[in-house]
């Protein structure tokens, strides 16, 4: 089933993401994609995440599409001007890739190319509008296209941001620009996310699917890394469980499964960010009761 059709259903939706390699050997990534394809509805391919140079998302999405999988092309505003962004959107359509997640992208200071100039010629709202404009057969310069693309467009949100009303206002702007789904920053505090989710459902954006992000805490050191990321809130009881665990990795998978199980009671789905241990996602989904 196409991801767009899945969004139109009442099913609990599961997506996950993979990082392209730093180099041309894509065998490990494709092996993980084979495992994920049996457990998730679509697979995100990140776009030079953490401002680190890797194989392009578009190339990997094409490989997954050729294998019959549903890829989601992540496209950041950080690295391209409006000429390149429009060109890549058209290229994706030509290659049969219609699922696009639009986001700002981590600042270049986060990666190994800290001196690189960030572009941000368009912001996410402007890029969403641009993608919808291309669908009408016209580009940003007002020139007519010979053949028009069709997209299923998503955006990101941070349910732990403060003030929360500002985050919801930003999400409303993205919705009014034409998004169909949202994937969020990683969620550990279910009560906090439900507050965000319930507020969205009282707005005029209640007919898009919200997929909260979930992450596997692999170790105490990894937990400490996550805690430093903007917008990540790990409740103290979860921190205590990881610190006390004889096997923090197994405990982290258990916590992730519990989080998914709780989210299944009210959320539209989940977006799993396993960050290097994606082959364990089917096991986590089984423990959560999803598979």
N, C-alpha and C positions, 0 to 999 in steps of 0.2 A: 504493500500500500504506500502511495506517495505520502510524504510528510504533511503536505498541505491537506490531504484528505484526512489524515489522522487528527489534525488540529480541528477539523470540523466534526469529529466524533465526540462521544462522551467518555472515551477511554482514558485511562491514566497514561500519560505520555512519558516515555523515558528516552532521554538523549545522553550522550557521553561525548567526551572530546579526546582527541589525540594530537600530540605535538609532532609536526614534521621533523625529520632529523637534520642535524647540522652536517650535511654531506649527501652524497647521492645514493647511498644504500638505504632503500626503503623497505627492505625485507621484514624487519622487526615490526614496523608500523603496519604493514599489510597483514602480517600474522595476527596482530592484535585486532585489526579491523575484521578479520575472519571470525574471531571469537565474539566480538561485540555484535556483529550483524545478526546473530541468533538471539540476542538478548535486548537490543534497544531498537527504537524506531528511527533514529537518525544519528549520524556521527559528525560532530563538529571537527573541523580542521583549523587549528589556530593560525593566526597571521603574525609570524615573527613575535611570538609572545615574549613578555618581559624585555621587549626591544632587543632581542637576540636574533641575529641573522640565521635563517633556516631555509629549507626548501619551501617554495611558495605554496600557499594554501590552494591556489587554483589548480596547480599540477597534481597535488595529492587528491583533491576532490574529483578530478577527471579519472584518476586511477580507480577510485572507489566506485564511481559511477559506472565504469566499464565492467566492474565485478557485480553489478546489480544492486549495490548498496545505495542508501539515501544519505548523501553528504550534505553538510551545511557549511558553506563557504563563509569563513570569518573575514571581514574586511574592515581594517582600521583606517582612520583618517590621518594617522600619524605620518605615513611614508609617501603619500602620493598627492599631487595636485588634482584639480578637477578634471583635467584632460585625462590623466592616467586612471582616475577612479571610474570615469564614464567608460573608458576603453576596456577596463577589466570587467565591468558589469556586462558589457556587450559580449566580451570574450566568454564569460561564464555561460551566458545564454546560448551562444553558439555551440558550446561544449555540452549542452543539455543540463547545466547546473542551474536550478531555480531557487534553491534555499540559500538565503544570504543573511548572516547576522552582522549588523552594522554597529561598530563601537569606536570610541576614540582611540584606544590603544594605549598601552603603558608608555610613559614618557621615555625619551631616549636616555635619560639619566639613569634608568633602571637597568640598562644592559651594558654590554662591553664596548659599545660605541657612544660613550657619554658625550663626546664632542660633536656628534652628528646633529645637524639642524632638523628639528621636527617641522613638518609641513603644516598640517592642520588647515589646509586651504578651505576645506568644508568641515563643518562640525557634523555630528551624527544626524541631527534633525535635517540639516541641509542635504546630506547625502541620501537619507531616506526619501526626501522629496525629489531628489534627482533621479533615483531609481524609478519612482512612480512616473516622473515626467518622461523618461525614456520609453516606458510602456505605452505612452500615448503617441509615440512615433516622432518625438522632437527631442533635441538635445539642449543643453544649457545655453548654447549660442543661438537657439531658435532655428537651427537647421533641421530639415526633415530627414528621418532615417529611412533606409530601404530595408524594411523588416524590423519588427519591434520585439523586444524581449518580454518575458513574463516571469515575475518573481514571487516568491513567498518570503517576506521580509520580517526579520526579527530585530530586537534591540536588547540592551542590557539595563538592569536596574540594581540598586543597592538597598536592600530592605533594612539595613542597619544604619543607614545614613541619618544624620541629624542636622537640621530638623526634617522629620519624615515627610511633612507636608510639601517641602521643597522638592524632595525626590519624586513624590507623586505628581507634582506639577510638571516636572521634567518628563515624566512618563506620559502624561496627558499630551504634551507637545509631540512626542514621538508617535503616539496613537493617532493623533489628528493628522500626522504626516503620512500615515499609511502602514504601520506595522501590524503583524498578525500574531506574533508571539513574543514572549519576553523570557530571557534566561537571567537569573540573578547571581549576585555575589554569593559565595558559599554561606550556608545557613547551619548554625549549630543550635541556636536558641529558637525553639519552635514557637513559643509564646510571642516572641518579638516578631517573627515572620508572620504569624497569624494576624497580628495587629496591622501590619503592612498590607497583607492580603485582603483583610476585611475592609480596610479603607478604600482599596482599589475597587472592590466590588460594589461600593456605594457610589462610585463615580460613573461617568458615561464611558468608561473604558472597560466595563465589566464583560465585554464579549471577546476579549483576547485571552489566550492561554498563558498563564504565568507558571514558569517552570523554575522553582527554587533550586539553586545550586547546592550540591552536597559534596563533601570532600572526605577522603580517608586520611585520618591522622596516622602516619606510619611509624612515628617514633616521638620521643620527647623533644628531640632536636627539631624535627619537622614541625611539631606543634609550636615551638618557640618562634620558628620562621613565620608560620601562619599568623601568629598573634601580632607580628609587626606590619602585616599588610593592611592597607587602609580598608576600613569597612568590615573587617573580620572580628567577630565577637564570639569567643569560646567561653561558655559559662564555666564557673569554677568547679562545679561537680564533674564536668567532662574532663577538665584538666587533671583533677584529682584521680580519676579513673585511669587515665593514661600513665600518670606518674607512678601509681601503685601497681600497675599491671605487670605480671611476670613476662607477658608477651604483648608489648604495646601495639604491635602491628595487628595481631588478632583482635585485640580490644578495640582498636581503631575501626576495623571492619565491622565489628559488632555494633559499635556506636553509629556507624554510617547506616547499617541495616535498620537499626531502631529508629533513626531519624526518618528514613524513607517510609517505614511502617506508619509512623505518626502522620507524616505528610499525606499519605494515601487517604486519610480520613476526610481531608478537605481541599487539598491542592489539586491543580490540574495535571501535575506530573512532577518530574525531577530532572535536573541536569547534573550528571555525575562527573566530577573532576577528580580522577583517581591519580593523576600526576605521576606516571611512571609505572604504576602497577595495574594498568587497565585490564589485564588478563584475569584479574580477580573480580571484576564487576559482575559476571554471571553468578558467582558464589554469593556476593553481597545481596544481589537481587533475590536469590533463593531464600536467604536468611530473612529477608524483609517480607517474604510472602508474595512478591511480585511475579516471580517465575514459578 
